[in-house]
């Protein structure tokens, strides 16, 4: 079975979900090829670092038009280029990733009219905009694929309230859990630069982009309530936010270490010895509220207690298994974060053991049967 995948987003280097899916499909005997619009805007052909054929496209409009402007023009060029690639490829299953690639569903629909055996999968990494849910055009698009994949049960259950049963019957769930090897991996060392900065102190983990809606300012404030606890931001922080942090805490670098982008295979050099992991998402929209971030499961699999907001997916797990603390004010109150960290520290062994007890059910490999079902359906 030849599967042709189209993706956008951050590109192959940082799209862990795409990598895991492609490998899983290949292990099930499928031939997978990825077509991607890379942020680098380079046209290439070859194999990914994990052995999957890929082709990336280059856009003329990206080279010569201002950044973050004329986005519609750039999108039109991108889909024209993707269309010409599409018509030259042989495939049995068209696997369309997320909403920015949705026009490809129409190409697939037309191909299926001519060749009845063609199958289509729409893999929705994120929820679409809420205003789409009741729109006839969106329902028409949802009617095209044979399978619609959602990233967690909460998002699927929400959309079920707005669509006909014949559409919701196509829903399948593939959660972005870490691979089992993340459990087995050993952290032989702590990153030397980080270790030198840490200087023997204990620390709390803040994994991911240091953004306001993820409550980075509140987390830093909470850490400043402690004399002997530091904060590791395992991810990037833009210059504007850094300036804001430095203005508020001129000596913040004594308490806060920012790694910038880090390849996932280096995470354990930083995160493994942390007291707890802070995972907050502001209720900006339903997509943020019903999030299930990979970094939440990263901590769980490594036995790191989690301090989360009241977002349903995370809060349900934390509460059910007592593997951390839920901040009911969703990270808006630095004092609540401070109290949660103190509570974790007072019963650290208990919380760690609770994480370790349940972690096997939150591995990528626990979903093998879902993939088999999807392939059999396709």
N, C-alpha and C positions, 0 to 999 in steps of 0.2 A: 504494500500500500504506500503510495507516494503522497506525502503531506507537504503542502506548500504553505509556509507561515509568513505572514506580513506583520511587522512590528514597527513602532515609532519609539517615542519615549526617550530614555536616556542613552539608548544604544546598547550594543551587545555586552560591553565591558561591565556594565552595572545592572543589567537586567537579570537578576538571579532567578526570577520566576520563569522567564523564557528559557534559560539554560537548563533548569531542572526538568521542565516539561519536555524539551527537545530530547534530552537524554532518556527520559522515561519512555517516550514514544519510540525511540530507536531500540531500546531494550525489549519492547514488545514486537519488534520485527518490522517496524515502519521505516521507510526511507524519508528523511526529513531534510528540507531545504528552507533556509531563512532569507527573506528579503527585508532589508532594513534601511530606514532613513537615519543615518548616523549624525549625531551633533557635529562631528568633525567635518561633515560634508565632503567626504572623500568617496570616490567611486572605486570599489574593490570587489574582487572575487577570491574565494579561497575557502579554508576551513577554520572554524572557530578553534579556540584553545581546547575545547572539549570534543573536537572531531566532527562537527556538523557543517555541511556545506552552507555557505552564505554568499549573498551578493548585496552590496550597499550602493546607494545612488548618490549622485552629486547634483545639487540644484544650482542652476545659473543665477536664479533670483536671490539665493542666499549669499552668493559671492558679491553681488553688485548692488543689492538694495540694503538700506540701513537695518541694523539689528532691531528686532522686536517691532518692526513696521512693515506694512504691506503684507500682512500675514495671509490674507485671502489669496493674493497673487502667488505667494510661495506655496500655499496649499494646493492651488490649481495645478501649478507645475509639478509638484510632487506626485499628485494622483495621475497626471498624464503619463509621467515616467513609469509609475507603478503599473499602469494599464498596459503599456507597451511590453514591459517585462512579463506581465500576467499572460498575455496572449501568446508568448513564445514558450511557455513552460507546460510540461505535461504533469498532471496531478490527478489524484483520486479524491483527496480531501483538502479543501481550502480552510486554513486555520487563521482567522482574522483576530488580531489582538487589539482590544480596547476600542474606544469610540473614535479616535482620530483616523482609524483605518476603516470606518464603517462604509464609505463608498465602495469598497471592494466587495461588500456583500452583494451589491447590484451586479458586479461583473460575474460573481459566482452564480447568482440567480439566472443570468442570461446563459451562462455555460451549461447550467443544469437543464435549461429548456432544450438545448441541443443534444446533450449527453445525459441521459437520465440517471446514470450511475454516479454522477458527481455528488459529493456530500460537502456540507458547509458547517463549520464550527465558529461561533462568535465567543471569544474568550474575553470577558469583561473584567479586567483587573480592578476597575473602579466602577462605582455607580455613575450612571449618566446624570446630567442636570435634572433636578426635581421637576422643572417645568416641562420636561419631555414625557413624564410618566403617563399623562393622559392624552398625549397627542396621537392622532391617527397615523401620522407619518412614522413615528417611533414604533408604534405597534406593527406597522407594515414591515419595517426593518427587522423587528423581532420575529416576525413570521417567516422570514427567509431561511435562517439557519436550521439545521437538523438538531443541533445541540447548542445551548447557551450556558456558558460556564460563569459562575459567580465566585468571588474570592472568599465569601463566608456565608453562613446560613442566614444571618441577620439581614444582609443586603438582599438575598434572594427572597426571603419572607416578606420584606417590605415591597418589593416590586410585584410580588404575587397579588397584592391588594389592588393593583391598578390594571392588570392585564387579564385577558381571557384565559381559561384553564388550558386551552389547547396550546397556548404559549408557555405557561408556567410548567406544563408537563415536560417541556424540553430542558428545564433547569437542572444543572448538575453543579456540585460544589467541589472546587479544588482550592484548598487553603494554602497560603504561602509559608508552610512550615519549613524549618531548616531540615537538612538531610541528617540521617542517623549518624553519619560520620562526625557531625558536630558534637555529638555526645562522646564519641570515642576519642576524638582528637586530644592530644596532650599539649598543654602550654609549657614548653620546655624552658621558657624564659619570659621575663617581662621586658618590654621594649626599653632599651638602655636609656634613651633620652627621657622617657616618661619615668623610669625608675629613679634617675638622678633628680628629677624635679620633685618626685613624690617624697623622697628623703625619709622613708620609713613611716609616713603618715597613712592612715586609712582613707578610703575614698569611696564616693558614690558615682555611679555611671549614668551619663546622659547620652544615649546612643542615637545618632541621626542628625539631621540638619538643625542647627541652633537657630530656630525661628520663634517669633513672638507667639504664634498660635500653638507652639509646642511648650510654651511656658518656660523658656530658657531664663528669662529675667527673674521670675519667681523662684526658679530652682537655684540660681546663683545667690539670691537673697537668703534663701533657707540655709545654704552652706555657710554663709557668713555669720549665722547664729552660733556656729560651732567654732571652737578654738582649734580642734585637732582633726577635723574632717575636711577633705578636699573634694573637688568635683572634676571628673573627666568628661569632656565633651568629645565623644568618639564620632566625629563627623565634621562637616564644614560649617563655617560661620562667615557670612558676608561682611564686607568692610564697614558698611553702615551700622550693622548690629555691633561689631567690635568697637566702633567709636562710641556708641551709646553705652556699652558695658564699661569702657575705660573712663568715660565721663562720670559714671555713677560710682565706680569702684576703681580709682586710679591705680591701685596696686593689685588689681584682680588676678594678675598672672601668678601671684603667690598662692592663690586658692583655686584657680581654674586653669586646666590644661586643655587646649583645643588642638586636636590632631589634624583637622582638615580631612579631605577624602582619604579613606583607607580601604585597601582591597580586602574583601571579606576573609580571605585566608590569613590575614594578619590580625583579625579581631581579638583572638585569644591572647595575643601579646599585651593587650591593653585591659581587657574587660574581666578576666577570670578571677581576679582577687578583690573585686569590688564588693562592698557591703550590700548594696541594693541597686536596682535599676529604676530610674525615673522615666515613665512613659506617659506623656500627657498629649491630648489632642483637644483643642478648643472646639466647641460645637458651632463651627462656621457654617456647616451644611450637613446634610445626612451622610454624605460620603465620609466626612471627617468623624462624625459622631459614631458611625457604624464601622469604624476602622478595626483592623486586626493586623497591626504592623508586624513585620518579620522580626524586628528587634525585640518585641515582647516575647516571642517564642525563643529567640536566641538566648535571652536571659534565663528563661524557664529551663531550657535544656542543659544549661551549665550550672543549674542549682543556685542561681542568683535571685533572691527575693525581689518581687516587683512592687513598686509603688505607682499605681495608675490612677487615672481619673475615673469618672463614673460611666465612661463609654461602655455600652452593654456587653460587647464581646469580651473585652478584657476584664471588666468588673465581675462578670458571671464566673469566669474561671478563678480569679483571685479569691472571690468570696466562697465559692463551692469547695475549693481545695485548701483554703487558708495558706496560700503560697505568697502572701504579701499583704499590702494595705491598700484600700481604695480611698482616695481623697474625694469626698463628696462635693467639694467646691471645685473639683476638676483642675487643680493646679493653680487656681487663681489666688490662693491664700498661702504665702510663704510660710506662715506659722504652722499651718496644717501639714505642709510638707516636712517641716522641721520635726514636728511631733511624730509623724509617720516614720521618719528615719530613726528617731530615738526608740520607737516601739520595736522596729526591726532589730536594732542592735541589742535590745534587752532579751530577745528570744531568737537570736540568729540561727542557732543550730536547728530549732524547730522548723523555721520557715525554709531553710535550705533542704532539710529532709523531706518536707512536703513537696517542694519543687521536683526533687529527684524521684519521688514516688510515682509521679504522674507523667513524667516527661516522655515516656515511650509513645503515648497516644497522640503526641503533638509533633511527630516526625513526618517528613515528606513521604517516607516509605509506607506509612500507615494508610496511604490513599491509593495504593496499587490497584485495588479492586475498582475504584472509581474510573481510573484510566482504562481498564479492561472493558468496563461497561460502555464508555464513550467510543472506544475503537470498534467494539462489536456493533454498536448502533450505527456508526459511520460506515 
